[in-house]
């Protein structure tokens, strides 16, 4: 990674093993799926590393493997919004980012690219510096100061460019 500008792309995937559910033992390290109450899966949250110039894949900087408890209560019972970030599932974004910073420390610059679920205040407060950057699809508008919010400020900027897919 020495001397390179790096992109680190993150997202979560589920590996659904419901078709083998009868063969699984309790407490097997598998849990609930996002897509169905009766689906069984485990989850992967990788940091896919690309060279920023060539977009050539270079490997993975970190892979978090986890599952939800088989009998997890809903977010209201758990008082999810009041939990510290370290106790939330969304902490995976910060964990993979921080581990990737160490793995990729020889890089010149690292841009972490994440989807809307990575739009977490704690990331914006702790990750960016001169070498580490966040490019995250916005989940919601945010106050930038007492008079402006993110969406209003972005709409006021001129278009920097476009391309057709």
NUDREN-971010 format. One record per atom (N, C-alpha, C): residue in one letter; chain; z, y, x. Coordinates in nm, 3 decimals, padded with zeros to 5 digits. Atoms other than C-alpha are relative to their C-alpha. Layout:
N
NODE   rest   kette        pz        py        px
NODE      A       A         Z         Y         X
...
END
This chain:
165
NODE   rest   kette        pz        py        px
NODE      X       A    00.000   -00.121    00.081
NODE      X       A    00.000    00.000    00.000
NODE      X       A    00.000    00.126    00.085
NODE      X       A   -00.013   -00.115   -00.089
NODE      X       A    00.034    00.224    00.302
NODE      X       A   -00.121    00.091   -00.007
NODE      X       A    00.106   -00.100    00.003
NODE      X       A   -00.166    00.542    00.266
NODE      X       A   -00.080    00.006   -00.128
NODE      X       A    00.079    00.005    00.123
NODE      X       A   -00.294    00.464   -00.084
NODE      X       A    00.065    00.079   -00.114
NODE      X       A   -00.045   -00.048    00.130
NODE      X       A   -00.270    00.640   -00.417
NODE      X       A   -00.007   -00.121   -00.093
NODE      X       A   -00.015    00.122    00.080
NODE      X       A   -00.154    00.374   -00.662
NODE      X       A    00.019    00.035   -00.147
NODE      X       A   -00.028   -00.004    00.143
NODE      X       A   -00.164    00.330   -01.038
NODE      X       A    00.082   -00.124   -00.032
NODE      X       A   -00.083    00.112    00.042
NODE      X       A    00.105    00.110   -01.191
NODE      X       A    00.002   -00.001   -00.153
NODE      X       A    00.018    00.006    00.144
NODE      X       A    00.013    00.011   -01.547
NODE      X       A    00.101   -00.100   -00.058
NODE      X       A   -00.101    00.085    00.062
NODE      X       A    00.287   -00.130   -01.772
NODE      X       A   -00.024   -00.017   -00.149
NODE      X       A   -00.007    00.027    00.144
NODE      X       A    00.297   -00.292   -02.113
NODE      X       A    00.066   -00.135   -00.018
NODE      X       A   -00.070    00.125    00.028
NODE      X       A    00.478   -00.581   -02.278
NODE      X       A   -00.091   -00.096   -00.073
NODE      X       A    00.074    00.106    00.068
NODE      X       A    00.321   -00.911   -02.381
NODE      X       A    00.099   -00.107   -00.045
NODE      X       A   -00.078    00.113    00.048
NODE      X       A    00.465   -01.196   -02.584
NODE      X       A   -00.075   -00.128    00.028
NODE      X       A    00.056    00.133   -00.013
NODE      X       A    00.408   -01.560   -02.501
NODE      X       A    00.062   -00.083   -00.111
NODE      X       A   -00.048    00.068    00.120
NODE      X       A    00.437   -01.736   -02.836
NODE      X       A   -00.007   -00.151    00.021
NODE      X       A   -00.007    00.145   -00.016
NODE      X       A    00.550   -02.097   -02.815
NODE      X       A    00.042   -00.069   -00.129
NODE      X       A   -00.042    00.054    00.129
NODE      X       A    00.609   -02.156   -03.186
NODE      X       A   -00.059   -00.137   -00.030
NODE      X       A    00.061    00.131    00.027
NODE      X       A    00.370   -02.451   -03.193
NODE      X       A    00.078   -00.113    00.066
NODE      X       A   -00.085    00.101   -00.066
NODE      X       A    00.619   -02.632   -02.966
NODE      X       A    00.146    00.012   -00.041
NODE      X       A   -00.139   -00.029    00.039
NODE      X       A    00.930   -02.522   -03.155
NODE      X       A    00.084   -00.126   -00.017
NODE      X       A   -00.077    00.124    00.020
NODE      X       A    01.034   -02.880   -03.244
NODE      X       A    00.043   -00.063    00.131
NODE      X       A   -00.033    00.058   -00.131
NODE      X       A    01.047   -02.966   -02.873
NODE      X       A    00.101    00.085    00.077
NODE      X       A   -00.089   -00.092   -00.070
NODE      X       A    01.269   -02.671   -02.778
NODE      X       A    00.146   -00.026   -00.033
NODE      X       A   -00.144    00.015    00.020
NODE      X       A    01.643   -02.698   -02.731
NODE      X       A    00.060    00.136   -00.033
NODE      X       A   -00.070   -00.128    00.022
NODE      X       A    01.887   -02.431   -02.856
NODE      X       A    00.035    00.063    00.135
NODE      X       A   -00.031   -00.076   -00.122
NODE      X       A    01.957   -02.162   -02.595
NODE      X       A   -00.097   -00.032    00.114
NODE      X       A    00.104    00.036   -00.097
NODE      X       A    01.631   -02.245   -02.419
NODE      X       A   -00.051    00.120    00.079
NODE      X       A    00.052   -00.119   -00.066
NODE      X       A    01.577   -01.888   -02.305
NODE      X       A   -00.116    00.061   -00.075
NODE      X       A    00.104   -00.054    00.085
NODE      X       A    01.341   -01.813   -02.589
NODE      X       A    00.064    00.073   -00.116
NODE      X       A   -00.058   -00.076    00.109
NODE      X       A    01.387   -01.576   -02.879
NODE      X       A   -00.103    00.041   -00.102
NODE      X       A    00.082   -00.046    00.111
NODE      X       A    01.239   -01.391   -03.173
NODE      X       A   -00.122    00.078    00.048
NODE      X       A    00.123   -00.074   -00.023
NODE      X       A    00.889   -01.252   -03.181
NODE      X       A    00.003    00.131   -00.077
NODE      X       A    00.018   -00.123    00.077
NODE      X       A    00.791   -00.903   -03.292
NODE      X       A   -00.076   -00.025   -00.128
NODE      X       A    00.097    00.019    00.108
NODE      X       A    00.535   -01.050   -03.528
NODE      X       A    00.047   -00.085   -00.116
NODE      X       A   -00.046    00.085    00.110
NODE      X       A    00.734   -01.298   -03.737
NODE      X       A    00.145   -00.039    00.025
NODE      X       A   -00.140    00.038   -00.013
NODE      X       A    01.095   -01.388   -03.806
NODE      X       A    00.018   -00.142    00.051
NODE      X       A   -00.016    00.139   -00.039
NODE      X       A    01.030   -01.755   -03.743
NODE      X       A   -00.078   -00.036    00.127
NODE      X       A    00.076    00.027   -00.122
NODE      X       A    00.812   -01.720   -03.431
NODE      X       A    00.093    00.000    00.120
NODE      X       A   -00.080    00.013   -00.120
NODE      X       A    00.957   -01.820   -03.095
NODE      X       A   -00.085    00.040    00.120
NODE      X       A    00.077   -00.049   -00.114
NODE      X       A    00.853   -01.649   -02.773
NODE      X       A    00.091    00.042    00.113
NODE      X       A   -00.065   -00.078   -00.105
NODE      X       A    00.946   -01.497   -02.443
NODE      X       A   -00.094    00.116    00.031
NODE      X       A    00.076   -00.122   -00.024
NODE      X       A    00.825   -01.159   -02.320
NODE      X       A   -00.015    00.026    00.149
NODE      X       A    00.030   -00.042   -00.137
NODE      X       A    00.666   -01.031   -02.001
NODE      X       A   -00.025    00.149   -00.002
NODE      X       A    00.027   -00.143   -00.015
NODE      X       A    00.674   -00.669   -01.893
NODE      X       A   -00.035    00.024    00.147
NODE      X       A    00.041   -00.013   -00.140
NODE      X       A    00.467   -00.640   -01.572
NODE      X       A   -00.039    00.142    00.039
NODE      X       A    00.057   -00.120   -00.059
NODE      X       A    00.376   -00.354   -01.345
NODE      X       A   -00.127   -00.041    00.075
NODE      X       A    00.128    00.034   -00.061
NODE      X       A    00.005   -00.413   -01.271
NODE      X       A   -00.042    00.113    00.093
NODE      X       A    00.030   -00.100   -00.102
NODE      X       A   -00.092   -00.231   -00.951
NODE      X       A   -00.150    00.006    00.024
NODE      X       A    00.141   -00.025   -00.025
NODE      X       A   -00.438   -00.076   -00.908
NODE      X       A   -00.013    00.107    00.107
NODE      X       A    00.034   -00.108   -00.090
NODE      X       A   -00.589    00.128   -00.628
NODE      X       A   -00.056    00.115   -00.085
NODE      X       A    00.040   -00.112    00.085
NODE      X       A   -00.632    00.475   -00.783
NODE      X       A   -00.145    00.041    00.023
NODE      X       A    00.138   -00.040   -00.029
NODE      X       A   -00.970    00.534   -00.614
NODE      X       A   -00.101   -00.103   -00.054
NODE      X       A    00.097    00.104    00.036
NODE      X       A   -01.147    00.202   -00.672
NODE      X       A    00.032   -00.071   -00.132
NODE      X       A   -00.053    00.071    00.117
NODE      X       A   -00.939    00.076   -00.969
NODE      X       A    00.004   -00.150    00.022
NODE      X       A   -00.009    00.141   -00.035
NODE      X       A   -00.932   -00.257   -00.788
NODE      X       A    00.144   -00.048   -00.019
NODE      X       A   -00.136    00.054    00.016
NODE      X       A   -00.631   -00.469   -00.896
NODE      X       A    00.054   -00.051    00.134
NODE      X       A   -00.063    00.039   -00.126
NODE      X       A   -00.391   -00.525   -00.607
NODE      X       A    00.112   -00.102   -00.020
NODE      X       A   -00.109    00.094    00.026
NODE      X       A   -00.127   -00.741   -00.776
NODE      X       A    00.101    00.059   -00.096
NODE      X       A   -00.109   -00.045    00.085
NODE      X       A    00.203   -00.691   -00.953
NODE      X       A    00.114    00.050    00.087
NODE      X       A   -00.113   -00.056   -00.074
NODE      X       A    00.486   -00.472   -00.830
NODE      X       A    00.133   -00.055   -00.051
NODE      X       A   -00.122    00.053    00.063
NODE      X       A    00.742   -00.624   -01.069
NODE      X       A   -00.042   -00.066   -00.130
NODE      X       A    00.020    00.062    00.131
NODE      X       A    00.748   -00.858   -01.369
NODE      X       A    00.136   -00.030   -00.057
NODE      X       A   -00.125    00.028    00.071
NODE      X       A    01.042   -00.852   -01.607
NODE      X       A   -00.030   -00.104   -00.107
NODE      X       A    00.013    00.105    00.101
NODE      X       A    01.073   -01.170   -01.814
NODE      X       A    00.130    00.000   -00.079
NODE      X       A   -00.119   -00.007    00.084
NODE      X       A    01.310   -01.159   -02.110
NODE      X       A   -00.032   -00.056   -00.139
NODE      X       A    00.017    00.043    00.139
NODE      X       A    01.364   -01.267   -02.469
NODE      X       A    00.105    00.070   -00.085
NODE      X       A   -00.100   -00.049    00.094
NODE      X       A    01.542   -01.144   -02.776
NODE      X       A    00.087   -00.119   -00.043
NODE      X       A   -00.084    00.111    00.049
NODE      X       A    01.838   -01.348   -02.899
NODE      X       A   -00.060   -00.063   -00.125
NODE      X       A    00.054    00.072    00.115
NODE      X       A    01.745   -01.614   -03.152
NODE      X       A    00.054    00.056   -00.132
NODE      X       A   -00.064   -00.050    00.123
NODE      X       A    01.986   -01.466   -03.409
NODE      X       A    00.039    00.147    00.015
NODE      X       A   -00.030   -00.141   -00.022
NODE      X       A    01.967   -01.097   -03.322
NODE      X       A    00.014    00.075   -00.133
NODE      X       A   -00.019   -00.082    00.119
NODE      X       A    02.105   -00.862   -03.586
NODE      X       A   -00.094    00.119    00.005
NODE      X       A    00.095   -00.112    00.001
NODE      X       A    01.896   -00.565   -03.695
NODE      X       A    00.059    00.122    00.071
NODE      X       A   -00.037   -00.116   -00.081
NODE      X       A    01.905   -00.231   -03.516
NODE      X       A    00.110    00.085   -00.064
NODE      X       A   -00.104   -00.080    00.067
NODE      X       A    02.129   -00.068   -03.780
NODE      X       A    00.136   -00.062    00.021
NODE      X       A   -00.127    00.070   -00.023
NODE      X       A    02.402   -00.331   -03.746
NODE      X       A    00.043    00.019    00.146
NODE      X       A   -00.032   -00.016   -00.142
NODE      X       A    02.382   -00.301   -03.365
NODE      X       A    00.024    00.145    00.039
NODE      X       A   -00.012   -00.144   -00.030
NODE      X       A    02.392    00.083   -03.388
NODE      X       A   -00.083    00.033    00.125
NODE      X       A    00.092   -00.007   -00.113
NODE      X       A    02.090    00.080   -03.156
NODE      X       A   -00.015    00.141    00.056
NODE      X       A    00.022   -00.138   -00.047
NODE      X       A    02.042    00.459   -03.140
NODE      X       A    00.117    00.053    00.081
NODE      X       A   -00.118   -00.049   -00.071
NODE      X       A    02.396    00.507   -03.007
NODE      X       A    00.027   -00.077    00.129
NODE      X       A   -00.020    00.078   -00.122
NODE      X       A    02.369    00.244   -02.732
NODE      X       A   -00.047    00.078    00.122
NODE      X       A    00.053   -00.060   -00.124
NODE      X       A    02.335    00.362   -02.372
NODE      X       A   -00.136   -00.062    00.032
NODE      X       A    00.136    00.045   -00.028
NODE      X       A    01.977    00.328   -02.246
NODE      X       A    00.000   -00.135    00.071
NODE      X       A   -00.006    00.126   -00.075
NODE      X       A    02.080    00.041   -02.013
NODE      X       A    00.020   -00.121   -00.090
NODE      X       A   -00.023    00.110    00.094
NODE      X       A    02.170   -00.170   -02.319
NODE      X       A   -00.113   -00.016   -00.102
NODE      X       A    00.113    00.006    00.093
NODE      X       A    01.842   -00.110   -02.504
NODE      X       A   -00.114   -00.080    00.062
NODE      X       A    00.117    00.074   -00.049
NODE      X       A    01.532   -00.329   -02.479
NODE      X       A   -00.098    00.095    00.070
NODE      X       A    00.093   -00.096   -00.059
NODE      X       A    01.334   -00.015   -02.395
NODE      X       A    00.034    00.035    00.145
NODE      X       A   -00.036   -00.022   -00.141
NODE      X       A    01.520    00.002   -02.062
NODE      X       A   -00.096   -00.072    00.095
NODE      X       A    00.097    00.074   -00.082
NODE      X       A    01.253   -00.242   -01.939
NODE      X       A   -00.098    00.094    00.070
NODE      X       A    00.094   -00.096   -00.059
NODE      X       A    01.024    00.058   -01.876
NODE      X       A    00.060    00.060    00.127
NODE      X       A   -00.067   -00.061   -00.114
NODE      X       A    01.276    00.217   -01.642
NODE      X       A    00.026   -00.104    00.109
NODE      X       A   -00.026    00.107   -00.097
NODE      X       A    01.370   -00.114   -01.475
NODE      X       A   -00.124   -00.032    00.083
NODE      X       A    00.124    00.034   -00.071
NODE      X       A    01.009   -00.200   -01.388
NODE      X       A   -00.047    00.118    00.085
NODE      X       A    00.039   -00.118   -00.078
NODE      X       A    00.938    00.157   -01.276
NODE      X       A    00.085    00.013    00.125
NODE      X       A   -00.088   -00.015   -00.117
NODE      X       A    01.241    00.172   -01.046
NODE      X       A   -00.023   -00.111    00.101
NODE      X       A    00.029    00.111   -00.092
NODE      X       A    01.171   -00.174   -00.898
NODE      X       A   -00.134    00.021    00.068
NODE      X       A    00.133   -00.026   -00.055
NODE      X       A    00.806   -00.076   -00.849
NODE      X       A    00.003    00.109    00.106
NODE      X       A   -00.013   -00.105   -00.100
NODE      X       A    00.907    00.239   -00.662
NODE      X       A    00.042   -00.059    00.135
NODE      X       A   -00.046    00.064   -00.124
NODE      X       A    01.084    00.018   -00.407
NODE      X       A   -00.111   -00.087    00.060
NODE      X       A    00.107    00.089   -00.048
NODE      X       A    00.802   -00.238   -00.384
NODE      X       A   -00.115    00.078    00.060
NODE      X       A    00.117   -00.079   -00.040
NODE      X       A    00.539    00.032   -00.344
NODE      X       A    00.036    00.122    00.086
NODE      X       A   -00.050   -00.118   -00.072
NODE      X       A    00.739    00.267   -00.120
NODE      X       A   -00.094    00.051    00.109
NODE      X       A    00.094   -00.044   -00.104
NODE      X       A    00.461    00.279    00.144
NODE      X       A   -00.119    00.078   -00.055
NODE      X       A    00.111   -00.073    00.061
NODE      X       A    00.215    00.432   -00.104
NODE      X       A    00.019    00.150    00.016
NODE      X       A   -00.005   -00.146   -00.009
NODE      X       A    00.128    00.801   -00.079
NODE      X       A    00.047    00.059   -00.132
NODE      X       A   -00.033   -00.050    00.134
NODE      X       A    00.153    00.856   -00.454
NODE      X       A   -00.011   -00.117   -00.097
NODE      X       A    00.002    00.103    00.104
NODE      X       A    00.230    00.634   -00.755
NODE      X       A    00.002    00.067   -00.136
NODE      X       A    00.004   -00.048    00.138
NODE      X       A    00.132    00.713   -01.112
NODE      X       A    00.029   -00.117   -00.091
NODE      X       A   -00.038    00.104    00.096
NODE      X       A    00.306    00.502   -01.376
NODE      X       A   -00.066    00.032   -00.133
NODE      X       A    00.075   -00.017    00.125
NODE      X       A    00.089    00.456   -01.685
NODE      X       A    00.061   -00.091   -00.105
NODE      X       A   -00.070    00.075    00.104
NODE      X       A    00.261    00.350   -02.006
NODE      X       A   -00.046    00.043   -00.138
NODE      X       A    00.032   -00.028    00.139
NODE      X       A    00.203    00.332   -02.379
NODE      X       A    00.115    00.075   -00.066
NODE      X       A   -00.095   -00.082    00.076
NODE      X       A    00.400    00.515   -02.649
NODE      X       A    00.145   -00.047    00.011
NODE      X       A   -00.137    00.051   -00.007
NODE      X       A    00.702    00.288   -02.618
NODE      X       A    00.072    00.048    00.127
NODE      X       A   -00.059   -00.052   -00.123
NODE      X       A    00.757    00.425   -02.266
NODE      X       A    00.038    00.147   -00.008
NODE      X       A   -00.034   -00.141    00.021
NODE      X       A    00.804    00.777   -02.407
NODE      X       A    00.151    00.011   -00.023
NODE      X       A   -00.146    00.004    00.003
NODE      X       A    01.176    00.780   -02.323
NODE      X       A    00.052    00.118    00.083
NODE      X       A   -00.054   -00.117   -00.068
NODE      X       A    01.368    01.093   -02.229
NODE      X       A    00.056   -00.035    00.138
NODE      X       A   -00.066    00.037   -00.126
NODE      X       A    01.567    00.912   -01.958
NODE      X       A   -00.100   -00.022    00.113
NODE      X       A    00.103    00.015   -00.103
NODE      X       A    01.243    00.831   -01.774
NODE      X       A   -00.045    00.135    00.054
NODE      X       A    00.046   -00.132   -00.042
NODE      X       A    01.126    01.190   -01.770
NODE      X       A    00.108    00.073    00.081
NODE      X       A   -00.110   -00.064   -00.071
NODE      X       A    01.470    01.294   -01.644
NODE      X       A    00.025   -00.062    00.138
NODE      X       A   -00.037    00.067   -00.125
NODE      X       A    01.488    01.040   -01.359
NODE      X       A   -00.115   -00.043    00.089
NODE      X       A    00.109    00.058   -00.081
NODE      X       A    01.146    00.916   -01.242
NODE      X       A   -00.083    00.101    00.077
NODE      X       A    00.096   -00.087   -00.072
NODE      X       A    00.914    01.208   -01.157
NODE      X       A    00.062    00.074    00.118
NODE      X       A   -00.030   -00.084   -00.117
NODE      X       A    00.925    01.371   -00.816
NODE      X       A   -00.134    00.026    00.067
NODE      X       A    00.126   -00.034   -00.067
NODE      X       A    00.665    01.477   -00.559
NODE      X       A   -00.092   -00.121    00.019
NODE      X       A    00.078    00.121   -00.027
NODE      X       A    00.551    01.116   -00.507
NODE      X       A   -00.024   -00.086   -00.124
NODE      X       A    00.004    00.087    00.118
NODE      X       A    00.610    00.950   -00.847
NODE      X       A   -00.030    00.080   -00.125
NODE      X       A    00.046   -00.073    00.117
NODE      X       A    00.433    01.058   -01.164
NODE      X       A   -00.005   -00.092   -00.121
NODE      X       A    00.008    00.074    00.126
NODE      X       A    00.438    00.950   -01.529
NODE      X       A   -00.120    00.047   -00.080
NODE      X       A    00.108   -00.028    00.094
NODE      X       A    00.134    00.931   -01.755
NODE      X       A    00.027   -00.091   -00.119
NODE      X       A   -00.047    00.077    00.114
NODE      X       A    00.267    00.822   -02.093
NODE      X       A   -00.060    00.057   -00.127
NODE      X       A    00.051   -00.042    00.131
NODE      X       A    00.099    00.834   -02.431
NODE      X       A    00.118    00.045   -00.085
NODE      X       A   -00.111   -00.059    00.073
NODE      X       A    00.320    01.057   -02.643
NODE      X       A    00.028   -00.073   -00.131
NODE      X       A   -00.044    00.062    00.126
NODE      X       A    00.520    00.897   -02.924
NODE      X       A    00.036    00.108   -00.102
NODE      X       A   -00.044   -00.109    00.086
NODE      X       A    00.649    01.226   -03.061
NODE      X       A   -00.008    00.131    00.078
NODE      X       A   -00.003   -00.128   -00.070
NODE      X       A    00.643    01.595   -02.986
NODE      X       A    00.139    00.023    00.057
NODE      X       A   -00.128   -00.031   -00.063
NODE      X       A    00.918    01.730   -02.763
NODE      X       A    00.009    00.151    00.019
NODE      X       A   -00.021   -00.142   -00.027
NODE      X       A    01.068    02.076   -02.729
NODE      X       A   -00.018    00.024    00.149
NODE      X       A    00.019   -00.037   -00.140
NODE      X       A    00.949    02.235   -02.406
NODE      X       A    00.092    00.115    00.039
NODE      X       A   -00.096   -00.109   -00.016
NODE      X       A    01.160    02.548   -02.446
NODE      X       A    00.038    00.042   -00.142
NODE      X       A   -00.047   -00.040    00.132
NODE      X       A    01.313    02.741   -02.734
NODE      X       A   -00.113    00.044   -00.093
NODE      X       A    00.109   -00.052    00.083
NODE      X       A    00.972    02.862   -02.855
NODE      X       A   -00.120   -00.092   -00.011
NODE      X       A    00.120    00.083   -00.001
NODE      X       A    00.728    02.579   -02.791
NODE      X       A    00.035   -00.148    00.004
NODE      X       A   -00.014    00.144   -00.009
NODE      X       A    00.686    02.205   -02.836
NODE      X       A   -00.125   -00.057    00.066
NODE      X       A    00.107    00.063   -00.075
NODE      X       A    00.458    01.960   -02.658
NODE      X       A   -00.134    00.007   -00.072
NODE      X       A    00.128    00.005    00.071
NODE      X       A    00.191    01.923   -02.927
NODE      X       A   -00.061    00.139   -00.014
NODE      X       A    00.050   -00.137    00.012
NODE      X       A    00.160    02.300   -02.983
NODE      X       A   -00.054    00.050    00.134
NODE      X       A    00.044   -00.044   -00.133
NODE      X       A    00.137    02.368   -02.610
NODE      X       A   -00.130   -00.069    00.042
NODE      X       A    00.122    00.073   -00.038
NODE      X       A   -00.128    02.097   -02.560
NODE      X       A   -00.121    00.049   -00.080
NODE      X       A    00.110   -00.049    00.083
NODE      X       A   -00.339    02.224   -02.850
NODE      X       A   -00.051    00.136    00.047
NODE      X       A    00.038   -00.134   -00.047
NODE      X       A   -00.342    02.572   -02.692
NODE      X       A   -00.079   -00.004    00.132
NODE      X       A    00.071    00.010   -00.128
NODE      X       A   -00.490    02.444   -02.363
NODE      X       A   -00.150   -00.024   -00.022
NODE      X       A    00.144    00.028    00.012
NODE      X       A   -00.868    02.442   -02.307
NODE      X       A   -00.027   -00.146    00.035
NODE      X       A    00.041    00.137   -00.031
NODE      X       A   -01.043    02.104   -02.296
NODE      X       A   -00.040   -00.006    00.147
NODE      X       A    00.029    00.011   -00.143
NODE      X       A   -01.056    01.992   -01.932
NODE      X       A   -00.122   -00.085    00.027
NODE      X       A    00.116    00.087   -00.017
NODE      X       A   -01.335    01.739   -01.985
NODE      X       A    00.001   -00.107   -00.106
NODE      X       A    00.007    00.111    00.094
NODE      X       A   -01.450    01.447   -02.191
NODE      X       A   -00.106   -00.098    00.048
NODE      X       A    00.103    00.098   -00.027
NODE      X       A   -01.656    01.131   -02.169
NODE      X       A   -00.017   -00.088   -00.122
NODE      X       A    00.032    00.085    00.114
NODE      X       A   -01.821    00.898   -02.417
NODE      X       A    00.011   -00.145    00.042
NODE      X       A   -00.010    00.144   -00.026
NODE      X       A   -01.736    00.530   -02.432
NODE      X       A   -00.108   -00.070   -00.081
END
